[in-house]
């Protein structure tokens, strides 16, 4: 049974940093073909934040490019998201997702690509 569990969320002031981790069981972060972080703010639709393919190539939403870094920590079997220079508009519940198929720069944002989802972790950025 595949399970994704997010951790590392919390409250932080604008300009601060937070690191999220997604621990995978039933799959290995190194073998999952595509993994990603999504977020959903209150009253808004879920949106893709960052993704990474099987070869380790990262993808980022324009809104987080240059501030967030996605990477696989294979020793921990986890997918991490280092979030820097946080803004109040980054406030959302963040979800980890894993796919059984490949992803590319034109497809990683599609939530329908992903077969497995975590329960999410809340990140709140205050001004």
matplotlib code that plots the C-alpha trace (Angstrom):
import matplotlib.pyplot as plt

x = [0.0, 1.4, 1.4, 2.7, 3.1, 4.0, 5.7, 7.4, 4.6, 3.9, 3.7, 6.5, 6.9, 7.2, 10.8, 11.4, 12.0, 10.3, 11.3, 8.6, 9.3, 7.2, 8.0, 7.0, 6.1, 5.2, 7.2, 10.6, 11.2, 14.0, 11.9, 8.7, 8.6, 7.3, 6.7, 5.4, 4.2, 0.8, -0.9, -4.4, -5.2, -8.5, -11.2, -8.9, -8.2, -5.3, -2.2, 1.1, 4.1, 7.1, 7.7, 10.6, 11.0, 12.7, 16.0, 15.9, 15.0, 12.9, 9.9, 8.6, 5.5, 6.4, 5.2, 7.9, 10.7, 13.9, 12.5, 11.6, 13.8, 12.5, 14.7, 14.6, 16.4, 16.8, 18.5, 15.3, 13.1, 11.5, 10.7, 11.6, 10.6, 12.8, 10.8, 12.7, 11.7, 8.1, 5.3, 1.8, 0.4, 2.3, -0.1, -1.8, -2.1, 0.7, 0.3, 2.8, 1.9, 3.5, 2.8, 3.4, 4.1, 6.6, 6.2, 7.5, 7.6, 4.2, 2.5, 3.7, 1.1, -1.8, -3.2, -4.8, -1.3, -0.7, -1.9, -1.0, -1.5, -0.7, -3.0, -1.2, 0.6, -0.4, 2.0, 1.0, 3.0, 2.3, 3.2]
y = [0.0, 3.3, 6.1, 9.6, 11.6, 15.3, 17.1, 20.4, 22.8, 25.6, 29.3, 31.7, 35.4, 36.8, 36.5, 33.3, 29.8, 26.4, 22.9, 20.4, 16.7, 13.9, 10.5, 7.7, 4.1, 1.4, 3.1, 4.7, 8.3, 7.3, 5.0, 7.0, 8.3, 11.8, 13.5, 16.9, 19.4, 21.0, 23.6, 24.8, 28.1, 28.6, 29.3, 28.6, 25.7, 23.3, 24.4, 22.8, 24.3, 22.1, 18.8, 16.5, 13.7, 10.4, 11.9, 14.6, 17.4, 20.0, 22.0, 25.1, 27.3, 30.8, 32.1, 30.2, 30.0, 31.2, 30.9, 27.2, 24.1, 20.6, 17.6, 13.9, 12.9, 9.2, 8.3, 9.3, 8.1, 11.5, 14.3, 17.7, 21.2, 24.0, 27.2, 30.5, 34.2, 33.2, 35.5, 35.8, 34.5, 31.2, 30.5, 27.2, 23.5, 21.7, 18.3, 15.7, 13.6, 10.7, 9.4, 6.0, 7.7, 10.1, 13.9, 16.6, 20.4, 20.5, 17.8, 17.9, 20.5, 18.3, 16.8, 14.0, 12.7, 11.7, 8.4, 8.9, 11.9, 12.8, 14.4, 17.7, 20.0, 23.6, 26.5, 30.0, 33.0, 36.2, 39.7]
z = [0.0, -1.1, 1.5, 1.3, 4.6, 4.6, 7.5, 8.2, 7.9, 10.3, 10.8, 9.6, 9.0, 5.5, 4.2, 6.3, 5.2, 5.7, 4.5, 3.8, 3.6, 2.0, 3.3, 1.0, 1.9, -0.5, -3.2, -3.2, -4.0, -6.2, -8.4, -8.6, -12.1, -11.2, -7.9, -7.1, -4.5, -4.9, -2.7, -2.1, -0.4, 1.2, -1.4, -4.3, -6.6, -6.0, -8.0, -8.9, -7.1, -8.1, -9.6, -10.3, -12.9, -12.7, -13.8, -11.1, -13.4, -11.5, -12.6, -10.9, -11.1, -12.1, -8.7, -6.8, -9.4, -7.7, -4.2, -3.8, -4.4, -4.9, -4.4, -3.6, -0.4, -1.4, 1.9, 3.7, 0.9, 0.8, -1.5, 0.1, -0.8, 0.5, 0.6, 0.9, 0.8, 1.8, 1.0, 2.6, -0.7, -0.2, 2.6, 1.8, 2.5, 0.7, -0.7, -2.0, -5.0, -6.9, -10.3, -12.0, -15.3, -16.7, -16.5, -18.7, -18.6, -20.3, -18.1, -14.6, -13.5, -14.2, -11.0, -13.0, -13.7, -10.1, -8.6, -5.0, -2.7, 0.9, 3.4, 3.3, 5.7, 6.4, 5.8, 7.1, 6.2, 8.1, 7.0]

ax = plt.figure().add_subplot(projection="3d")
ax.plot(x, y, z, "-o")
ax.set_aspect("equal")
plt.show()
